Amino acid sequence: MSKFNDIQLNKRMVIALMQDCHANIQKAECNVYAFLENPVGVGDHPNIMETIQGQLDVISQNKDRLNVLESTFHEF
């Protein structure tokens, strides 16, 4: 049995939400770097700036969620 299964459900949910935020941030950062490094190779995104802004919004939204989780549910 994994160590994760020994943790209370409410704490597991908070951990899972935080991990999801971290993963979403990392994915969006990778996308931004890909667009910045090779904008020509992304043919299905005709408006690169708008696409990058969308990924920055994903980063911002998930950082905000992390802040809420850490400040509100720190006891878990």
C-alpha positions as CSV (number, residue, x, y, z in Angstrom):
1,M,0.0,0.0,0.0
2,S,1.4,3.4,-0.9
3,K,2.2,6.1,1.7
4,F,-0.3,8.4,-0.1
5,N,-3.2,6.0,0.9
6,D,-2.4,6.6,4.6
7,I,-3.1,10.3,4.4
8,Q,-6.6,11.6,5.2
9,L,-8.9,12.2,2.2
10,N,-9.2,15.9,2.7
11,K,-5.4,16.3,2.8
12,R,-5.0,14.1,-0.3
13,M,-7.5,16.3,-2.2
14,V,-5.6,19.4,-1.3
15,I,-2.3,17.7,-2.4
16,A,-3.9,16.6,-5.6
17,L,-5.2,20.1,-6.4
18,M,-1.8,21.6,-5.7
19,Q,0.0,19.0,-7.9
20,D,-2.5,19.7,-10.7
21,C,-1.7,23.4,-10.4
22,H,2.0,22.7,-10.6
23,A,1.5,20.5,-13.6
24,N,-0.6,23.0,-15.4
25,I,2.0,25.7,-14.8
26,Q,4.8,23.5,-16.1
27,K,2.8,22.6,-19.2
28,A,2.0,26.2,-20.0
29,E,5.6,27.3,-19.4
30,C,6.8,24.7,-21.8
31,N,4.3,25.9,-24.4
32,V,5.4,29.5,-24.0
33,Y,9.1,28.5,-24.4
34,A,8.2,26.5,-27.5
35,F,6.3,29.4,-29.0
36,L,9.2,31.8,-28.2
37,E,12.0,29.5,-29.4
38,N,10.3,28.4,-32.6
39,P,7.2,30.5,-33.6
40,V,7.5,29.5,-37.2
41,G,7.0,25.9,-36.4
42,V,3.6,26.4,-34.9
43,G,1.5,26.6,-38.0
44,D,-1.9,25.8,-36.3
45,H,-1.6,29.0,-34.2
46,P,-1.8,32.0,-36.6
47,N,-1.8,34.5,-33.8
48,I,1.2,33.6,-31.7
49,M,0.9,36.6,-29.3
50,E,-2.7,35.7,-28.5
51,T,-1.7,32.0,-27.9
52,I,1.2,33.0,-25.6
53,Q,-1.2,35.3,-23.7
54,G,-3.6,32.4,-23.2
55,Q,-0.7,30.3,-21.8
56,L,0.3,33.2,-19.5
57,D,-3.3,33.3,-18.3
58,V,-3.1,29.6,-17.5
59,I,0.1,30.2,-15.5
60,S,-1.5,33.2,-13.6
61,Q,-4.7,31.3,-12.9
62,N,-2.9,28.3,-11.5
63,K,-0.5,30.4,-9.4
64,D,-3.5,32.2,-7.9
65,R,-5.1,28.8,-7.1
66,L,-1.9,27.7,-5.5
67,N,-1.9,30.8,-3.3
68,V,-5.5,30.2,-2.2
69,L,-4.8,26.6,-1.5
70,E,-1.6,27.4,0.5
71,S,-3.1,30.3,2.5
72,T,-6.6,28.9,3.1
73,F,-6.0,25.2,3.5
74,H,-2.5,25.2,5.0
75,E,-3.7,23.2,7.9
76,F,-4.2,20.2,5.7
